[in-house]
Amino acid sequence: MTGADQTLLSRRIADLGLKIRGSRLEPLLGRLHAELLEAGVTGFQPEAYFSDEWGCPAGMPVIGIPFYLASSELCRLEGSMTGIEAETDEEIMMYLRHEAGHAFNYAHRLYRYRLWQRLFGDYGEPYREVYPVVPFSPAFVRHIPGWYAQKHPDDDFAETFAVWLTPGAAWREVYSGTPALKKLEYAERVARIYGPRLVRSPAGRLDTPVGELTMTLDSWYRSCGEHRHAPVATHRILDEDLRRAFPDRRGIAASEAVEARHGILVLEINRWTGLERHVATGLLADLTARCQRLNLQIDQSRIEERMTGFAVMAAALAMNFTSRGRFVEKSGRRDRHG
């Protein structure tokens, strides 16, 4: 870590003076607003502010954006501290369209209506960080990786709105003959009805604006790490499976090969299984430690073959967790971390 990073980590987040205006987010928000206008949503130009995470506070039609996206320096630090690269411009646009869907829903309180509830479900259903998914279900659109539309009825609508809004999505063709098409047609219909209606800026209190984040960046990342990176313990039965995945007697350390591909493995496990990224990070840490303890090797001529097998194994474990709440079935007891 560089001296500049250490200096930045010592600063309070509230003292960084982060504002949307003049940041890399300003033109991206302009792009979102242009897409809404082009789609006929002329009365709704959602405001945005830097916060601790993506979201729309307390059902308000305003978009909270993670503060680390304010600059390339903070994005680089985010990747260094979490092991997961910050969102690219295109990924930011995906999240902005999703949050615009939430904001549009809240602005017009669409969730109150029976047709919305019949299509998307009960808005009052509790939110769950770990949620069961049915990968490739034709009842839901695909937008944010991780089958995010299945997390909650509110997210189902937001994802549907985002797909409808995305330029060139060709959603009628892509979702032809699926239950998701009815949801997309609903999004188009309510956008046509409510889109021209003026939505005024909310007067309520914002949720965790960046000016209220009085801890240092170092404290922020330490607290996030403690909260999100709880140790994952699988089961010793996996030692035998890892020996099968990495059967070579000599070569490079399997643990090093896994660590070198950590970032992409986390992203792809999240994309295809829905396992939250921080849980995927814990799973890979556990498997890496097992590989190291078993002194497993990979013949250098077979690295891609071996890593493909390992990735499939990790994805299967992830699907166990998303569907059953644990990575490995344990005789006689269950625990929260698998």
KEKE-3310 file (N, C-alpha, C; in steps of 0.2 Angstrom, whole numbers, plus 5000, padded with zeros to 4 digits):
npx = (5004:5003:5010:5002:4990:4989:4988:4976:4967:4968:4960:4944:4928:4918:4925:4930:4924:4915:4905:4891:4891:4903:4910:4914:4902:4892:4891:4886:4874:4868:4866:4857:4846:4844:4840:4828:4820:4820:4813:4800:4798:4795:4793:4800:4815:4826:4835:4852:4863:4879:4882:4882:4880:4872:4855:4838:4832:4822:4810:4810:4810:4824:4841:4854:4871:4886:4899:4913:4913:4915:4927:4942:4953:4947:4940:4950:4956:4945:4945:4957:4956:4945:4946:4938:4934:4929:4914:4912:4909:4898:4893:4889:4879:4869:4866:4861:4849:4842:4840:4833:4821:4816:4815:4805:4794:4792:4789:4777:4770:4767:4767:4756:4745:4734:4736:4750:4754:4749:4758:4771:4772:4771:4774:4777:4785:4798:4815:4829:4846:4853:4845:4834:4836:4830:4839:4840:4826:4811:4802:4807:4817:4833:4846:4855:4869:4867:4854:4845:4833:4825:4826:4817:4800:4800:4813:4811:4802:4810:4821:4814:4810:4822:4827:4817:4820:4833:4843:4841:4838:4829:4818:4806:4808:4818:4811:4800:4786:4787:4784:4790:4788:4775:4777:4786:4779:4769:4778:4781:4768:4764:4774:4771:4759:4761:4773:4774:4770:4774:4787:4792:4806:4811:4807:4810:4822:4838:4845:4859:4869:4884:4890:4888:4896:4907:4918:4935:4942:4949:4944:4931:4933:4938:4927:4918:4924:4923:4910:4905:4913:4913:4919:4919:4915:4917:4917:4926:4924:4926:4939:4943:4936:4943:4955:4953:4950:4962:4973:4986:5004:5015:5020:5013:5007:4991:4983:4989:4985:4971:4970:4975:4965:4955:4946:4939:4933:4924:4915:4910:4904:4894:4887:4881:4875:4869:4874:4879:4892:4901:4900:4904:4917:4921:4919:4928:4940:4940:4941:4953:4962:4961:4966:4979:4983:4983:4992:4991:4994:4996:4999:5008:5005:4992:4984:4972:4962:4961:4957:4945:4938:4938:4931:4918:4915:4915:4905:4894:4894:4890:4877:4871:4871:4863:4851:4849:4854:4866:4883:4887:4879:4876:4878:4866:4867:4866:4873:4875:4885:4887)
npy = (4994:5011:5027:5037:5031:5027:5040:5044:5035:5039:5050:5058:5052:5062:5073:5073:5081:5077:5077:5076:5084:5088:5076:5060:5054:5063:5065:5052:5052:5062:5055:5045:5052:5057:5045:5042:5053:5051:5039:5043:5047:5061:5069:5065:5066:5059:5065:5063:5057:5056:5042:5028:5017:5009:5014:5019:5030:5026:5024:5035:5045:5046:5044:5035:5034:5024:5031:5029:5029:5041:5046:5041:5038:5034:5023:5015:5012:5006:4994:4989:4987:4979:4968:4967:4974:4991:4997:4998:5011:5006:4997:5005:5012:5002:5000:5012:5013:5003:5008:5019:5013:5009:5022:5027:5019:5022:5036:5036:5027:5014:5002:5000:4996:4984:4976:4978:4971:4959:4955:4957:4954:4954:4969:4972:4962:4954:4960:4951:4947:4936:4926:4914:4907:4904:4899:4906:4907:4910:4918:4930:4945:4947:4957:4965:4956:4940:4936:4946:4951:4942:4944:4952:4958:4972:4974:4966:4973:4985:4979:4975:4987:4993:4985:4987:5001:5001:5006:4998:4986:4976:4970:4964:4954:4946:4942:4936:4926:4922:4923:4935:4944:4950:4958:4967:4973:4979:4988:4997:5002:5008:5018:5025:5031:5037:5043:5057:5064:5076:5075:5080:5086:5077:5080:5075:5067:5062:5046:5042:5052:5057:5067:5064:5053:5051:5044:5038:5033:5022:5016:5014:5004:4994:4991:4987:4976:4968:4966:4961:4951:4939:4924:4909:4893:4877:4860:4846:4836:4841:4841:4829:4831:4842:4836:4828:4838:4844:4834:4833:4829:4837:4854:4871:4879:4875:4884:4896:4898:4899:4910:4920:4921:4926:4938:4937:4925:4927:4936:4929:4918:4925:4930:4919:4911:4918:4920:4931:4943:4945:4933:4924:4927:4923:4909:4906:4909:4900:4888:4890:4890:4877:4870:4875:4869:4856:4855:4855:4853:4860:4854:4864:4863:4861:4870:4878:4868:4862:4873:4876:4865:4867:4879:4875:4867:4876:4884:4874:4872:4885:4886:4876:4884:4895:4889:4880:4886:4882:4877:4863:4848:4844:4831:4830:4843:4860:4875:4893:4898:4888)
npz = (5000:4996:5001:4999:4999:5013:5018:5013:5019:5032:5033:5037:5031:5029:5027:5015:5005:4995:4981:4970:4958:4947:4948:4943:4942:4938:4923:4920:4927:4920:4908:4912:4915:4902:4895:4902:4898:4884:4884:4887:4900:4906:4917:4928:4935:4943:4958:4965:4977:4987:4997:5009:5002:4988:4985:4988:5000:5013:5005:4997:4982:4977:4973:4981:4981:4982:4990:4987:4973:4969:4964:4954:4962:4974:4970:4966:4979:4985:4978:4982:4996:4997:4988:4978:4962:4960:4953:4935:4922:4914:4923:4933:4927:4925:4939:4941:4933:4939:4952:4948:4945:4957:4963:4954:4957:4970:4970:4963:4971:4966:4971:4979:4972:4966:4954:4952:4964:4961:4950:4955:4968:4987:4993:5006:5011:5020:5019:5013:5015:5011:4999:4992:4976:4959:4947:4930:4929:4919:4924:4928:4925:4918:4924:4934:4940:4948:4949:4953:4953:4960:4973:4981:4980:4977:4971:4960:4953:4951:4944:4932:4927:4925:4914:4904:4902:4897:4884:4868:4872:4867:4873:4871:4861:4868:4879:4875:4876:4889:4907:4912:4902:4904:4915:4910:4900:4909:4916:4905:4902:4914:4914:4903:4908:4920:4918:4912:4923:4935:4946:4961:4970:4985:5002:5013:5026:5021:5019:5028:5022:5014:5021:5034:5037:5048:5052:5049:5033:5035:5047:5042:5032:5040:5049:5040:5035:5046:5048:5036:5032:5039:5045:5035:5037:5030:5028:5033:5024:5012:5009:5003:4990:4985:4984:4973:4964:4962:4958:4955:4957:4957:4954:4953:4968:4972:4980:4977:4964:4965:4973:4964:4955:4962:4962:4949:4951:4962:4956:4946:4952:4960:4949:4943:4952:4962:4975:4988:4986:4997:5004:4995:4994:5007:5006:4996:5003:5013:5006:4999:5010:5014:5003:5004:5016:5014:5005:4990:4973:4956:4940:4929:4915:4915:4921:4918:4915:4928:4936:4930:4934:4948:4949:4945:4955:4966:4962:4963:4977:4981:4976:4984:4996:4993:4990:5001:5012:5018:5015:5015:5019:5036:5047:5060:5064:5061:5055:5054:5045:5036)
capx = (5000:5007:5010:4996:4984:4989:4986:4969:4964:4968:4955:4937:4925:4914:4930:4933:4921:4912:4899:4890:4893:4910:4912:4913:4895:4888:4889:4882:4867:4865:4864:4851:4840:4842:4837:4821:4817:4819:4808:4794:4797:4797:4792:4804:4823:4828:4841:4856:4868:4884:4880:4887:4879:4867:4848:4833:4831:4815:4805:4810:4812:4830:4846:4860:4876:4892:4904:4919:4913:4916:4934:4946:4957:4943:4938:4956:4956:4940:4947:4963:4954:4940:4948:4933:4935:4923:4910:4914:4904:4893:4890:4886:4873:4865:4863:4857:4843:4839:4838:4828:4815:4814:4812:4799:4789:4791:4786:4770:4767:4764:4766:4749:4740:4733:4740:4757:4755:4748:4763:4777:4771:4770:4779:4779:4788:4804:4821:4834:4852:4853:4839:4834:4835:4829:4843:4837:4819:4808:4797:4811:4821:4841:4849:4860:4871:4865:4847:4843:4825:4822:4828:4811:4796:4802:4818:4808:4800:4816:4825:4810:4810:4829:4828:4813:4823:4840:4843:4843:4837:4825:4815:4800:4810:4822:4807:4794:4783:4789:4780:4793:4786:4770:4780:4789:4773:4767:4782:4780:4761:4764:4779:4767:4753:4764:4780:4773:4768:4780:4789:4796:4812:4809:4808:4812:4829:4841:4848:4866:4872:4891:4892:4887:4900:4912:4924:4940:4941:4952:4939:4926:4934:4939:4921:4914:4927:4921:4903:4903:4918:4913:4923:4915:4918:4913:4917:4932:4923:4928:4946:4943:4934:4948:4961:4950:4950:4969:4976:4993:5009:5019:5018:5012:5002:4984:4981:4991:4981:4965:4971:4977:4959:4950:4941:4934:4929:4919:4911:4906:4900:4889:4883:4877:4872:4866:4878:4882:4900:4905:4899:4908:4924:4922:4919:4935:4945:4940:4944:4960:4966:4961:4971:4986:4985:4983:4998:4989:4998:4993:5004:5007:5002:4984:4981:4965:4958:4960:4954:4938:4934:4937:4926:4912:4914:4914:4898:4889:4893:4887:4870:4869:4870:4857:4845:4848:4856:4873:4887:4888:4875:4880:4874:4865:4867:4866:4875:4874:4890:4887)
capy = (5000:5017:5032:5041:5027:5028:5046:5044:5031:5042:5055:5056:5052:5068:5079:5073:5085:5073:5080:5073:5089:5088:5070:5055:5052:5069:5063:5046:5054:5065:5049:5042:5057:5057:5039:5043:5058:5047:5034:5047:5049:5068:5072:5062:5066:5058:5067:5058:5060:5051:5039:5023:5011:5010:5013:5024:5030:5026:5025:5042:5045:5049:5039:5035:5031:5023:5037:5027:5030:5048:5047:5035:5037:5031:5017:5010:5010:5001:4987:4987:4986:4974:4963:4967:4980:4995:4997:5002:5015:5002:4994:5010:5013:4996:5001:5019:5011:4999:5013:5024:5009:5010:5029:5028:5015:5026:5042:5036:5022:5009:4995:5000:4994:4976:4974:4978:4966:4952:4954:4957:4951:4958:4974:4972:4956:4956:4960:4946:4948:4929:4924:4908:4909:4899:4902:4905:4907:4914:4923:4936:4948:4947:4964:4965:4949:4937:4935:4951:4952:4937:4946:4955:4961:4979:4973:4963:4979:4989:4976:4975:4994:4994:4982:4991:5007:5001:5007:4993:4979:4972:4965:4960:4948:4942:4938:4933:4919:4921:4927:4941:4949:4953:4963:4972:4977:4983:4994:5001:5005:5013:5023:5030:5034:5041:5047:5064:5068:5080:5072:5085:5084:5075:5085:5071:5067:5057:5041:5042:5056:5056:5072:5061:5048:5054:5039:5038:5028:5016:5014:5012:4997:4989:4990:4984:4969:4964:4965:4958:4945:4934:4918:4904:4886:4872:4854:4843:4831:4844:4840:4824:4834:4846:4832:4826:4843:4845:4828:4833:4827:4842:4860:4877:4878:4876:4889:4902:4898:4901:4917:4924:4922:4927:4943:4935:4919:4930:4940:4924:4914:4929:4931:4913:4907:4923:4920:4937:4943:4944:4926:4920:4929:4919:4903:4905:4909:4893:4883:4891:4888:4870:4869:4876:4865:4849:4856:4853:4856:4860:4854:4870:4862:4859:4875:4880:4863:4861:4879:4875:4860:4870:4884:4872:4864:4881:4886:4870:4874:4891:4884:4873:4889:4899:4885:4877:4890:4880:4874:4856:4845:4842:4827:4831:4850:4866:4882:4899:4899:4882)
capz = (5000:4995:5006:4997:5001:5020:5020:5012:5024:5038:5033:5038:5024:5029:5026:5008:5001:4989:4978:4963:4953:4945:4949:4937:4942:4935:4916:4920:4929:4914:4903:4915:4914:4895:4894:4904:4893:4878:4885:4889:4907:4906:4923:4933:4934:4950:4961:4968:4982:4989:5003:5011:4998:4983:4988:4989:5007:5016:5000:4994:4975:4976:4973:4985:4977:4986:4990:4984:4966:4967:4960:4952:4968:4979:4967:4967:4986:4986:4975:4986:5002:4997:4984:4972:4959:4960:4947:4929:4920:4912:4929:4937:4923:4927:4945:4941:4930:4944:4957:4945:4945:4964:4964:4951:4961:4976:4968:4962:4975:4962:4975:4983:4968:4966:4948:4954:4969:4957:4946:4958:4975:4993:4994:5013:5012:5023:5015:5016:5012:5008:4997:4988:4969:4954:4941:4923:4929:4915:4927:4931:4920:4920:4924:4939:4941:4954:4949:4959:4953:4964:4980:4984:4975:4975:4967:4954:4949:4949:4938:4926:4925:4922:4908:4900:4901:4894:4876:4864:4876:4863:4878:4868:4858:4872:4884:4872:4878:4896:4912:4913:4897:4906:4920:4906:4897:4914:4916:4899:4903:4920:4912:4899:4912:4926:4916:4911:4929:4938:4953:4965:4975:4991:5007:5019:5027:5017:5023:5028:5017:5015:5026:5041:5038:5052:5053:5044:5028:5038:5051:5038:5029:5045:5051:5034:5035:5052:5047:5030:5030:5044:5043:5033:5039:5027:5031:5031:5019:5005:5008:4998:4984:4983:4981:4966:4959:4961:4959:4952:4962:4957:4950:4957:4973:4970:4984:4974:4958:4967:4975:4958:4951:4967:4960:4944:4954:4966:4952:4942:4957:4961:4943:4940:4958:4967:4981:4989:4985:5003:5006:4990:4996:5013:5004:4993:5008:5016:5001:4998:5016:5014:4998:5007:5022:5010:5000:4984:4967:4949:4935:4925:4909:4916:4926:4916:4916:4935:4938:4928:4938:4954:4948:4945:4962:4970:4960:4966:4984:4981:4975:4990:5001:4991:4990:5007:5018:5020:5009:5015:5024:5041:5051:5067:5066:5056:5057:5050:5040:5031)
cpx = (5004:5006:5004:4990:4983:4986:4978:4965:4963:4962:4948:4933:4921:4919:4932:4930:4918:4905:4898:4892:4901:4913:4911:4906:4890:4886:4885:4875:4864:4862:4858:4845:4839:4838:4829:4817:4815:4813:4801:4793:4799:4797:4796:4812:4826:4835:4845:4861:4873:4882:4885:4886:4873:4860:4844:4831:4824:4810:4804:4812:4819:4836:4852:4865:4882:4897:4911:4919:4914:4922:4938:4951:4953:4941:4944:4957:4951:4942:4953:4961:4949:4941:4943:4933:4929:4920:4912:4908:4898:4889:4886:4879:4867:4862:4859:4850:4839:4836:4833:4821:4812:4811:4806:4793:4787:4787:4779:4766:4763:4763:4760:4744:4740:4736:4747:4759:4754:4754:4770:4777:4770:4775:4782:4783:4795:4810:4826:4840:4854:4846:4839:4833:4834:4833:4839:4829:4816:4803:4801:4816:4829:4843:4855:4862:4868:4858:4843:4836:4822:4823:4821:4807:4798:4808:4816:4806:4805:4820:4821:4810:4817:4830:4823:4817:4830:4839:4845:4842:4833:4821:4809:4802:4814:4817:4800:4792:4784:4784:4783:4790:4780:4772:4783:4784:4770:4771:4781:4773:4761:4769:4775:4762:4756:4770:4779:4772:4774:4781:4794:4801:4809:4811:4811:4820:4832:4844:4856:4870:4880:4894:4892:4891:4907:4918:4929:4939:4944:4947:4933:4927:4935:4932:4917:4917:4924:4914:4901:4908:4918:4916:4917:4918:4914:4914:4923:4931:4925:4935:4947:4941:4940:4954:4959:4951:4957:4973:4984:4998:5014:5017:5018:5007:4995:4981:4983:4987:4974:4965:4972:4970:4953:4944:4936:4930:4923:4913:4906:4902:4893:4884:4878:4874:4868:4869:4881:4890:4904:4905:4904:4915:4926:4923:4926:4941:4946:4943:4951:4964:4966:4966:4978:4988:4986:4989:4996:4992:4994:4999:5003:5004:4994:4981:4973:4960:4956:4956:4947:4934:4933:4932:4919:4910:4912:4906:4893:4889:4889:4879:4867:4867:4864:4851:4843:4850:4863:4876:4887:4883:4878:4875:4872:4865:4868:4869:4875:4878:4891:4890)
cpy = (5006:5022:5036:5037:5027:5034:5047:5040:5034:5048:5053:5057:5059:5074:5078:5077:5082:5076:5077:5078:5089:5081:5066:5053:5057:5067:5057:5047:5057:5060:5046:5046:5058:5051:5039:5048:5054:5042:5037:5048:5056:5071:5070:5062:5066:5061:5062:5061:5054:5049:5033:5017:5013:5010:5020:5025:5031:5027:5031:5041:5049:5044:5040:5031:5030:5029:5035:5028:5037:5050:5041:5033:5032:5024:5012:5008:5005:4994:4984:4984:4980:4968:4962:4974:4984:4995:5001:5006:5012:4999:4999:5012:5008:4998:5007:5017:5007:5004:5018:5020:5010:5017:5030:5025:5019:5032:5042:5030:5017:5003:4995:4996:4986:4973:4973:4972:4959:4950:4952:4954:4956:4963:4974:4966:4958:4956:4955:4947:4941:4927:4918:4910:4903:4901:4901:4905:4912:4919:4930:4938:4947:4954:4964:4958:4946:4936:4939:4952:4947:4939:4948:4958:4968:4978:4970:4968:4983:4986:4976:4982:4996:4991:4985:4998:5007:5001:5000:4986:4974:4967:4961:4954:4943:4938:4936:4926:4918:4925:4934:4946:4953:4959:4969:4976:4981:4989:4999:5005:5010:5019:5028:5034:5039:5045:5054:5068:5070:5077:5077:5082:5082:5079:5081:5070:5061:5052:5040:5045:5056:5061:5069:5055:5051:5050:5040:5033:5021:5012:5011:5005:4992:4987:4986:4977:4965:4962:4960:4951:4941:4927:4912:4897:4881:4866:4850:4838:4834:4843:4834:4826:4838:4842:4829:4832:4845:4839:4827:4832:4833:4848:4866:4875:4880:4883:4896:4903:4901:4908:4922:4925:4923:4932:4940:4929:4922:4933:4934:4920:4918:4930:4925:4909:4912:4924:4927:4937:4942:4937:4922:4921:4924:4912:4901:4905:4903:4888:4884:4889:4880:4867:4869:4871:4858:4849:4853:4857:4856:4859:4860:4869:4861:4864:4877:4874:4862:4867:4879:4871:4863:4875:4881:4869:4870:4884:4881:4871:4880:4890:4881:4879:4893:4895:4882:4880:4887:4877:4866:4853:4842:4837:4829:4838:4854:4872:4887:4900:4893:4876)
cpz = (5000:5001:5005:5000:5009:5022:5019:5017:5031:5039:5034:5032:5023:5026:5019:5003:4995:4987:4971:4958:4953:4946:4943:4936:4938:4928:4916:4923:4924:4909:4906:4913:4906:4893:4896:4900:4887:4878:4887:4896:4908:4912:4929:4931:4941:4952:4964:4973:4984:4996:5005:5006:4993:4987:4987:4996:5009:5011:4997:4986:4974:4977:4977:4982:4982:4985:4986:4976:4964:4963:4959:4958:4973:4976:4967:4974:4987:4984:4979:4993:5003:4993:4978:4969:4959:4953:4941:4927:4918:4918:4933:4933:4925:4934:4945:4938:4935:4950:4955:4945:4952:4965:4960:4954:4967:4975:4967:4966:4972:4966:4979:4979:4967:4960:4949:4959:4966:4953:4950:4965:4981:4994:5002:5016:5015:5018:5018:5012:5008:5006:4992:4981:4965:4948:4934:4923:4924:4917:4929:4925:4923:4919:4928:4940:4948:4955:4954:4959:4958:4972:4984:4979:4972:4970:4960:4950:4946:4943:4932:4923:4921:4915:4902:4898:4897:4887:4873:4867:4872:4868:4876:4865:4863:4877:4881:4874:4885:4901:4913:4908:4900:4911:4916:4903:4903:4915:4911:4900:4909:4918:4908:4903:4916:4923:4915:4918:4933:4945:4956:4969:4982:4997:5013:5020:5024:5022:5022:5022:5019:5020:5033:5042:5042:5053:5048:5039:5031:5042:5047:5035:5034:5048:5046:5034:5040:5051:5041:5029:5036:5041:5041:5034:5035:5031:5029:5025:5012:5004:5002:4991:4981:4981:4974:4961:4957:4962:4958:4958:4963:4953:4955:4963:4971:4974:4980:4967:4959:4969:4969:4954:4956:4964:4954:4946:4958:4961:4948:4946:4959:4955:4942:4946:4962:4973:4982:4989:4991:5005:5001:4992:5002:5011:5000:4998:5012:5012:5000:5004:5016:5009:5000:5012:5019:5006:4993:4978:4961:4944:4930:4918:4909:4921:4924:4917:4923:4938:4936:4932:4945:4954:4948:4952:4967:4969:4963:4974:4985:4981:4981:4995:4999:4991:4997:5014:5021:5014:5009:5021:5029:5046:5058:5069:5060:5059:5052:5044:5036:5034)
residu = (MET:THR:GLY:ALA:ASP:GLN:THR:LEU:LEU:SER:ARG:ARG:ILE:ALA:ASP:LEU:GLY:LEU:LYS:ILE:ARG:GLY:SER:ARG:LEU:GLU:PRO:LEU:LEU:GLY:ARG:LEU:HIS:ALA:GLU:LEU:LEU:GLU:ALA:GLY:VAL:THR:GLY:PHE:GLN:PRO:GLU:ALA:TYR:PHE:SER:ASP:GLU:TRP:GLY:CYS:PRO:ALA:GLY:MET:PRO:VAL:ILE:GLY:ILE:PRO:PHE:TYR:LEU:ALA:SER:SER:GLU:LEU:CYS:ARG:LEU:GLU:GLY:SER:MET:THR:GLY:ILE:GLU:ALA:GLU:THR:ASP:GLU:GLU:ILE:MET:MET:TYR:LEU:ARG:HIS:GLU:ALA:GLY:HIS:ALA:PHE:ASN:TYR:ALA:HIS:ARG:LEU:TYR:ARG:TYR:ARG:LEU:TRP:GLN:ARG:LEU:PHE:GLY:ASP:TYR:GLY:GLU:PRO:TYR:ARG:GLU:VAL:TYR:PRO:VAL:VAL:PRO:PHE:SER:PRO:ALA:PHE:VAL:ARG:HIS:ILE:PRO:GLY:TRP:TYR:ALA:GLN:LYS:HIS:PRO:ASP:ASP:ASP:PHE:ALA:GLU:THR:PHE:ALA:VAL:TRP:LEU:THR:PRO:GLY:ALA:ALA:TRP:ARG:GLU:VAL:TYR:SER:GLY:THR:PRO:ALA:LEU:LYS:LYS:LEU:GLU:TYR:ALA:GLU:ARG:VAL:ALA:ARG:ILE:TYR:GLY:PRO:ARG:LEU:VAL:ARG:SER:PRO:ALA:GLY:ARG:LEU:ASP:THR:PRO:VAL:GLY:GLU:LEU:THR:MET:THR:LEU:ASP:SER:TRP:TYR:ARG:SER:CYS:GLY:GLU:HIS:ARG:HIS:ALA:PRO:VAL:ALA:THR:HIS:ARG:ILE:LEU:ASP:GLU:ASP:LEU:ARG:ARG:ALA:PHE:PRO:ASP:ARG:ARG:GLY:ILE:ALA:ALA:SER:GLU:ALA:VAL:GLU:ALA:ARG:HIS:GLY:ILE:LEU:VAL:LEU:GLU:ILE:ASN:ARG:TRP:THR:GLY:LEU:GLU:ARG:HIS:VAL:ALA:THR:GLY:LEU:LEU:ALA:ASP:LEU:THR:ALA:ARG:CYS:GLN:ARG:LEU:ASN:LEU:GLN:ILE:ASP:GLN:SER:ARG:ILE:GLU:GLU:ARG:MET:THR:GLY:PHE:ALA:VAL:MET:ALA:ALA:ALA:LEU:ALA:MET:ASN:PHE:THR:SER:ARG:GLY:ARG:PHE:VAL:GLU:LYS:SER:GLY:ARG:ARG:ASP:ARG:HIS:GLY)
# end
